[in-house]
Amino acid sequence: MSSTHVLSVDPATGAELARHPLHDDAALDAALGRAHAAQRTWRTASFERRAEVLRAIAVALRAEQERAALLITAEMGKTLREARAEIEKSAWVCEYYADHGAAQLAPETVATDLSETYVQFPPLGVVLAVMPWNYPVWQVMRAAAPALMAGNTIVLKHASNVTGSALLLAEILGGVEPSLLETIVVPGRAVASVIADDRIAAVTLTGSEGAGVAVAHACAEALKPSVLELGGSDPFIVLADADVEAAAATAVKARFSNSGQSCVAGKRFIVVDAVAEAFEEAFAAAAGALVMGDPREAVDLGPMARVDLRDELADQVARGVAAGGRVLVGGSVPDGPGAFYPATVVGAVAPDSPLAREETFGPAAAVLRVADADAAIALANASPYGLSSSLWTRDLDHAKRLAPLIEAGAVFVNAMTISDPRMPFGGVKRSGWGRELGAYGIREFVNVQAISIA
């Protein structure tokens, strides 16, 4: 990023894609003004009208699926297959809230001594969305769809390396309804001043722990609500009675989808001793069979989003090996251009290893062995993060008893973590606060307004 432009670079080749000019003060003020003015009108739209617009946005996203997917792949390196699926999922979340948002925000009658009392949920105003690069469209739309259905508008500050995707989103939504989403191209250091602007009512952020702390501090100073979806070091727990073959097959998807660059990817694979050897063998074999290459081709693994992120992951693996870990597959930076790193599985990882204590945001899996279920839960909770988790056992009653003991925003039994528009999504501890999606997500940015009539 220069003082006047942000740069998009193809992580598969290192080639420059585009230079996007930063917004100056006048352009930023104009964007905030448009979003604020649009919200003054949008908040009065009926739920039927908002649903109609959200369905039209879904249609527009699907119409631009190939263009958007190619741009996502070029800017951050995920496979074209995954990028297409991201656009489809983004259309789905719009349709979900078009279908269910009105009921989720329906006024609630409360019995009191007055003649009529109820609670209603008007919108807050303009929501600033500070978004990451790993799912350039989905991360935005999973926050935007419920906020828009509630009657808010969005100002989007995206990660600089996916600025093209951010501008395309503004173009697509603007073609349906002007200024429901305004993209601003500003450096990260400008976010605090945007939060302080009186036209911003609330903030939603998906990003790193450090970014969350900075945004939380700015929101506290401005006395504005926020939803923070931050990092994760999600445990993938395999108990002695698990279907090991199924667990290992799912573990590969849970760890290596999107080249492992997901906050809810399985990262710490905590396996009971009785099945650990069988799990490691199956997991490493399946990981080693993944094909890495140009994400525009039929491959399983593209590059990581940036070379510096790849180098950081390689350093974490090296420190994990120095701490006693044993590389079962992968583990070496390949020759040639691009931010590539192979699917890597490290066994014999100790609880105090960097691979267990730090968030690993890339295609590297840490396998930790434990004696039994109690030890597995204790180790799963021995992390500052608490976003999601996966628990594998054939005893579903046992799983239901263990689930409340896991310190995470979600527990997936015999399945990998996914975000689903129908279910709340978010974490505890240093994984943030608040919820996206489901009926809980749409109520994050509304005024819970009590109406009492005598």
N, C-alpha and C positions, 0 to 999 in steps of 0.2 A: 504494500500500500504506500503510495506517495502522498504528498501533501494535497494533491488535487485529484487523484484517481485511485480506484481499487483495481486490482489485477486478477483476472481469472486465468488459471493455468490448468492444462490437461494433465492430471496426475499419472496417466499411463505413458505419456511421452515427454512431459516437461515443456511442451510447446505452449506459447502464449495464445489464449483464446480471445481475450477482449480486455480493453481498458475502459472502465466505467467512471465517469466524472462524479466526484463527491458533490453533494448538495451544499450550496452556500447557505448563508443565513436566510436569504430571501426565499430560496427554493424550499428550505425546510419549513419556514413559516407558512408558505403557501400550502404545502402539503397538509400541515396540521390544521390550517384553516378550512381546507376542503373536507377533511375527515370530520371535523367538528360540525360544519354546516350540514353535511350529509346526515349526521346522526340526529340532528334536531328534527329532520323530516322522517328519517327511518324509524325513530322511536314511536312515532304515531301510526306506523303501518300496522295493519291487522296481522294476526298470526297467519291467516290465509295468504296474505300478500307476501310475507316473509318466506313462507314455505314455497310459494311459487318461484321466488327469486332463487332460493337455494336449489331447487330442482333444475332451474335454468343454469345455474353454475355447474352442477353435476354434468349436464349435457355439454356445456362448453369445455369442461375439463376433458371429457372423453373425446370431443372433437379435436382437441389439441394434444391428445395422448402421445403420439409419436414425436411431435416437435418437442414437447416438454421432456419426454423420456430421453431423447438424444441429448438434450441440453444438460439434464441431470448427470447422465453418464459422462459427458465431456467435462463437466465442472468438478465432480467429486469422485468419479471412478467406479460407481456401482455398476453391476452388469445391466445390460439393456433390458433383460428379462425382469430383473428386480425393479428397475425404474418404471417400466410399464405397469407393473403391479402396484407401485406406489401411487400412480395417477388414478388407477381404478379404485383403490382404497380411499383416496381423497374424495372421489365422486360419491362413494358409498356413505361417507360420514355426512356429507351434505344431505343426501336422501334420508338418512336416519333421523336427523333433526327436523327435516321437513315433515316427516311422518309423525314424530313423537314430541317435538318441542312444545307445542301448544298444551298438551296434556301435562307435561313435566312442569310447566309454569302456570298451570291453572290456579286461580285464587283458591285459598283454603279457608273454609268457614270455621270459626272458633266460637264456642258457646260461652257467652258472658252475661252480665246483668243488663247490658244495653240491648237495644232493639236489633242491631245488626253489627257484627264484628267479623272481620276476615283479614287475611294476609294476602297481599298481592306482590308481584315481582317485577317492577319496572326496571329498565336497564340503567346502568351506571353512566354510560357515555362512550368516550373513545378509549379503547384498550390498546396500549402499546404492547406489541408482540416482539420479543427479542428471541430470535430463533437460531438454531445451529445448522450446520451444513450436512449432517449425516442423512437426513430425510428432508430434502429441501422443500418439497411440496406437502407431504403428509404432516410433518410437524406443524406447519402453518395452518393447514386446513382442520386438523383435529382441535386446534384452539379457536380458529376463526368460525367454524360452522356453528357451534353452540353459542358463541358470543353474538354472532349476527342474528341467529334465530331469537335471541333474547332482546334484540333491539339496539345492540351496540354497533359501533364501527371499529375498524382495525387500522392502526398504523404499524407497519412492518419494518423493523430493523433486522435485516438478515445478516448471517455470516458473510464476510466480504468475499470469500472464494466462490459463493454461489449467488452473486449479485444478479447475474443473468436470469437465474430462476426466479428470484424475487421480483424483478421487473416484469417477467412474463406473467407471473401470477397477478400482478396489478393490472396488466393488460387484459387478461382473461376475465377477471371479475369486473373490471371497469367496463368491459363490453356488455355485461349483463345489467349492471346498476352502477353508475358513476360514484366513485369515492367511497364505496363501502370498505375498500382496502386501498390504502395509500402506502407505497413503498418509499422509504427514505434511505438514502445512501450516505451514511455518516460513519465516522470512526467510532470505535467502542467508547472512547473517552467522552463522546458527546451524549451518551445515553442518560447520564445523571441529569443533565440540563433538560433533556426532553421529558424525563419523568417529572421534573419540577414544573413544567409548563402547565398552566391552569386548564388547558384544553385536554390534557390527559387525565382520565379518571382512575385508571387501574393498569396493572402490568402483568403480563404472563411471560415467563421465561422458561425455555428449555436449554440447558447448557451445563457448563462445568460448575463444580463447587465454588470456584473462585468467582465466576461470573454471578452466581447466585448470591454470594455474600455481598458483592458490590451493588447489585440491584436491590437486595433487601435493605441495605443501608440507605440507598437513595429513596426508596419507598418510605422508610421510616421517617426520614427527614421531611418528606413531602406529605406524610400521613395519608398514604394511598395503599389500597389493598393489592396483594400480589399472589400469584400462583407460581411456585418454583418447582420445576421438574429437573432434578439435578443428576449427579452421577450415580452409578450403581456398581456393586461388585457381587452380582447375584449368585447365590448358591444353587447348585444343581445337585440335589441330594439323592443318592442311590442306596437304598436299604438292602438288607441281605435277601429279602424275599422279592426283590424287584425282577421284572422281565428285563434282564441285562441286555439282550439283543436289541429290544425296542428302545431301551434307554440310551444305548450307545448310538443307535441310528439317529435318534432325535437330538442327542447331544451335539452331533455334527452340525445340524441345522441351527440349533440354539446358539452355538458359539461362532459359526463362520458365515452366517447370512450377513450380507452387506459388509463383507470382509471383516466381520467381528466388530464393526463400528456402530454399536447400538448400546444405549444405556441399560436396556433390559436383556442383553445377551447373557447367557450362562457364562460365568467367568471362573467361578471356583467350583470344581467338580468334586464333591465330598462323597466318598464311596466307602461303605463298610468293608472291612478287611476280607470277609468271606467271599465277596464277589469282585474285589478290586482288580485282581489280575485279569479276569475275563473281561471286565469292562475296559480296562486300559488297552488290551490287545485289540478289541473290536473298535474302540474309539480311535486309536492311532491308525489302524488299517483304513478306516473310512475317511479319516482326515487326509491321509497320504494319497488317497485316490482322487481327491479334488483337483480339478484342472484349473490352473492359474494362467491368466493371459489377458489379451486385449478385451476389455469389457463389452465391446461392441460385437464380439463373436460369441459362439456357444461355449462359454466357460463357466466354471463354478465360482471363481474368485478373481475379482479385478484388483487393481491397486488400492492402497490406502489413499486417503484424500490428499495428503501432502507428504513430502519427503521428510520434513521435520517430525511429523507424527510417526512415520515409519521408523525413523531413527530412535525416537523415544521408546517405542515398543521394543525394538531390538535391544536397547539398553536394559529395559526391565527384564527381558528374558535372560540376558547375560548375567545380571545381578541375581536372578533367581537360580541360575545354574551354579553360580559361585556360592550361593547359600545352601547348596546340597541337592538341588533339583536335577533331574535326569531327562534329557531331551529324548522323547520317544519317536518323534517325527518332526521334520522341519527345523526351524531354529537358526537359519542362516540367511542373511540378506543376499538375494541373487545379483548376479552381474547384470549390467545393462541399465538403460534409462528407466525412469518412472519410479513410483513410490511402492513398489511391489514388496510383499513379505509373504512367505508361504504359510499354509495352515500348519500350526505348530502345537504340539501337545507335550507338556512337561510333567513327568511323574515325580514321585517322591518329594513333593513340595511340602515344606514345613509351614506350620501356622504363622510363623513370624517372617516368612519369606516375602520379598517385595511383590511376588506374584500373587500372594494371598492378602497382603495388606493394602496394596494400591489398586486403583481401578486400571485395568488393562483394556485400552480402547483400540482393539485390533485383533487379528487372527491368531491369538495365543491363548491356550487353555491350560489351566493349572489343575492337576489331580492331587487331592489330599486324601489320605487313608485314615479311617477312624475305626474304633472298636465296635461301636453299636449305634443304635438310633439316638440315644441320649447324647452321646459324644458328637454325633452329626449335627444335632440341633444346636448344641453349645458352640460348635465351631462355626456354624452358619451365622449365628448371632454375634460372633466375635469380630465384628466389622463396624466401622463408623457409618456404613451405608445400609439402607433398608428399602430398596426400591421394589424388587419382586423376587420370586423364588420358584423352584421346581422341585417336587418331591415324588420319588418313584418307589412304589410298593404295591404289592397285590392286595394288601389288607386295607380296604378303603375306610373301614371304621377306625383303624389305627391312624390313617392319614388325617382323618377329620379331628382326631384328638390332638395330633401333633401340630396341625395348621395354626391354631391360635398362639402356639409357643414360638412361632417363627416371626422374628421382628422385621416384617416387610409389608409393603402395601398390597401385595397380592401373593397368593400361593396357587400354583398350577400343579395338580396331581396327575402324574403320568402324562404330562404334556409340557411343552415349552411355553415360556412367556410370550404372549403377543398382546398388542393393544387392540381393543375391540370397541367400536363406538357404543356398544350396548352395556359395557361394564366400566366402572370408575377406574381411573389410572392415575397413580401417583405413589409417593413413598413416605417413609418416616426417617427419623434421625437425619443424617447429613445428605439424604437423597431428596430433601425438600419438603414442601408443605402444599396443601391444597390438592384438588383433584381435577383432572380433565375427564371428558367423556361421560357417557351415561347420564342419568338424571342428576347426579351430584355435580358433574362438570358444568352443566348449563346454569346452575345456580351460583356459581362462583362470582359472576360479575353482574349481579342484580341487587337492587335495593329490597331487602326483606321489609316491606312496608306494611305496618299495621293500620287498618282502617276501622274506626269505631264510630258508630252512628247512634245518637240518643233519640 
